[in-house]
Amino acid sequence: MDIKRIFENNQEWVQKKLDIDSNYFSDLSKGQTPDILYIGCSDSRVTAEELMGIAPGEAFVLRNIANMVPNTDLSVMSVINYAVEQLKVKHIVICGHYYCGGVQAAMKSADLGILNPWLRNIRDVYRTHKDELAAIDNEEQRYKRLVELNVEEQCINVIKTAEVQKAQRDRNLTVHGWVFDVHSGKLIDLNIDFIKLLENIMEIYRLDLTEPETETLNA
């Protein structure tokens, strides 16, 4: 691809938008009010907006290798905090995809350098569900099932955060687990029971979200 062509494409895109609505960019600059936080894979084959059929501005998007939500990643945690507490999103979507290179790499024992600690998070999911996965003879089906299990595990990681627990309690924020099938183009809802997941982990991960009492100071 000729990089210079990108700037030409940009000018054409700007003009098309202005031809439809002369105030498009001035309105765009006023802010954003998305309903959805979308956490997906950095895979280049399709954008989040395309697969959901929505317009720019309707989803706040974070993408990384294999749609991970590790609690040690300040970028991921900051995005969740901002989306939930400032943008007040109503839904959080974790969307994996079949034929994910990150998940496939995690299923192998190759040394991938700096990727090793990132992929270890997926390998932990594999270890947790090793009996179920080992019972699947077909390698492709085993691989696809790990994609689904990874999505579920990342949903759990989202639910562990204080912001999400508070928003669920106060305004019924919901978390969804989806998979995009690159082979068919279909978006699949894994029908993860958010409330049940929340109940299952609350014994260990529930946070005390009550406001601390303010002490009265003597003058």
Secondary structure as GFF3:
##gff-version 3
##sequence-region A 1 219
A	DSSP	alpha_helix	3	20	.	.	.	ID=ss1
A	DSSP	alpha_helix	24	28	.	.	.	ID=ss2
A	DSSP	beta_strand	36	41	.	.	.	ID=ss3
A	DSSP	alpha_helix	48	52	.	.	.	ID=ss4
A	DSSP	beta_strand	59	64	.	.	.	ID=ss5
A	DSSP	alpha_helix	74	81	.	.	.	ID=ss6
A	DSSP	pi_helix	82	86	.	.	.	ID=ss7
A	DSSP	beta_strand	91	97	.	.	.	ID=ss8
A	DSSP	alpha_helix	101	106	.	.	.	ID=ss9
A	DSSP	three_ten_helix	113	115	.	.	.	ID=ss10
A	DSSP	alpha_helix	116	128	.	.	.	ID=ss11
A	DSSP	alpha_helix	130	134	.	.	.	ID=ss12
A	DSSP	alpha_helix	139	159	.	.	.	ID=ss13
A	DSSP	alpha_helix	162	171	.	.	.	ID=ss14
A	DSSP	beta_strand	174	180	.	.	.	ID=ss15
A	DSSP	beta_strand	187	189	.	.	.	ID=ss16
A	DSSP	alpha_helix	194	205	.	.	.	ID=ss17
###
